[in-house]
Amino acid sequence: MCAATAERFGCAICFPPGDPQAAHQQSRHLNELARLVDDSHLLVAIRECPHCGQRFVFTFTELIDWIDGDDPQRCSLLPITRDEADRLTALGEQTGQDAVESLSTGRPVLVMDFPKSGEQTFGYVAGARVVGPHD
């Protein structure tokens, strides 16, 4: 079993330092504990690493490109504590964007960005917005 340390969030499997693309791939294998928002262009869920127990806010956002059909997409993964996960889960569908964004201050946020007519990029961005633009 992997151990999350106080110095960083997650483990080498779920949130590998220096490899945001691997972290994005691994985010698909995290256990979904709660789906807070489930809209066609906005998904907000609480996920957990099956190896170390680290919890995350996972978001998927999309903007419709009515002209070219090349919809920009963005995913993010924000590590959170169990208490934070419990508070967000208790809010359920009432979870507001501010409640999620307030947790990212000073924390690494995994961001996968796939802009219109652009290349998919991956990065750890401290304090990044968790919820991207969406319709």
BELGI-V84871 format. One record per residue. N is the residue number from 1. RES is the residue in one small letter. SS is DSSP state (H for helix, E for strand, L for the rest). Layout:
# BELGI-V84871
N;RES;SS
N;RES;SS
This chain:
# BELGI-V84871
1;m;L
2;c;L
3;a;L
4;a;L
5;t;L
6;a;L
7;e;L
8;r;L
9;f;L
10;g;L
11;c;L
12;a;L
13;i;L
14;c;L
15;f;L
16;p;L
17;p;L
18;g;L
19;d;L
20;p;H
21;q;H
22;a;H
23;a;H
24;h;H
25;q;H
26;q;H
27;s;H
28;r;L
29;h;L
30;l;L
31;n;E
32;e;E
33;l;E
34;a;E
35;r;E
36;l;E
37;v;E
38;d;E
39;d;E
40;s;L
41;h;L
42;l;E
43;l;E
44;v;E
45;a;E
46;i;E
47;r;E
48;e;E
49;c;L
50;p;L
51;h;L
52;c;L
53;g;L
54;q;L
55;r;E
56;f;E
57;v;E
58;f;E
59;t;E
60;f;E
61;t;E
62;e;E
63;l;L
64;i;L
65;d;L
66;w;L
67;i;L
68;d;L
69;g;L
70;d;L
71;d;L
72;p;L
73;q;E
74;r;E
75;c;E
76;s;E
77;l;E
78;l;E
79;p;E
80;i;E
81;t;L
82;r;H
83;d;H
84;e;H
85;a;H
86;d;H
87;r;H
88;l;H
89;t;H
90;a;H
91;l;H
92;g;H
93;e;H
94;q;H
95;t;L
96;g;L
97;q;H
98;d;H
99;a;H
100;v;H
101;e;H
102;s;L
103;l;L
104;s;L
105;t;L
106;g;L
107;r;L
108;p;E
109;v;E
110;l;E
111;v;E
112;m;E
113;d;E
114;f;E
115;p;L
116;k;L
117;s;L
118;g;L
119;e;L
120;q;E
121;t;E
122;f;E
123;g;E
124;y;E
125;v;E
126;a;E
127;g;L
128;a;L
129;r;L
130;v;L
131;v;L
132;g;L
133;p;L
134;h;L
135;d;L
